Amino acid sequence: WDAAIAAVAASPRYDGLELAPQLGLLPLEPDPATGLWEFLVWGTGAAPGRGPDGRQLLDSGTGVVLVLLPGGSTAIGAWEGEDPDVASLLEGPRHRRELAPFFLSKYELTRGQWQRLQRLGQATDLPAEAGDVLPQGGLLWGEARARLARLGLELPTSTQWEYAARAGSDGPFAVARDELRRHANLLDRRAIGERVVQRRYGDDWDDGFAASAPVGSF
């Protein structure tokens, strides 16, 4: 923790942030691409390794990784005339918010991590399955909130989520719309063909997944 605190304070990404030790978090290292520090939530699984390209290697036993975001000023809400597939005008008017630094999970919570959260404190353990690296869906808000609280975690606010998802961009996505195919799991040609769904855009793309992709795929 001493090394992590000193590194965060010296990093230009954090503007001299004085970080205090956080109970239940294990400092890992900064992401080589972003310079943002990452932390493992103790008790949720193993720390991920890194491949030759610097990306984390995730498997069914990987724990929850949090990223320390520096905070700052951000635009929140929808633009007038924005694509209704992207946002509703009920999310407007667009305005600015100031956010203090905060932690946010780098990936969606996986099925394997959710199973471990449910078994927290129990002596039994179940074998991991290949599908455990898929994002966990179908949860009720109250159920998720109660389980996370057992680890001292909480769900992000809508402002925190939007700030993180924009990733410094001023547009509706973190990347240009025509770049989405490289950065997101979409309802595209594969989904339309195998799941009989329709969407205004994406029918000329095929990301290889008819439904959810393993976390960290894009």
Secondary structure by P-SEA (a helix, b strand, c coil): caaaaaaaaaccccccccccccccbbbbbccccccbbbbbccccbbbbbbccccbbbbcccccbbbbbccccccccccccccccccccccccccbbbbbcccccccccccaaaaaaaaaccccbbbbbccccccccccccaaaaaaaaaaacbbbbcaaaaaaaaacccccccccccccccccccccccccccccccccccccccccccccccccccc
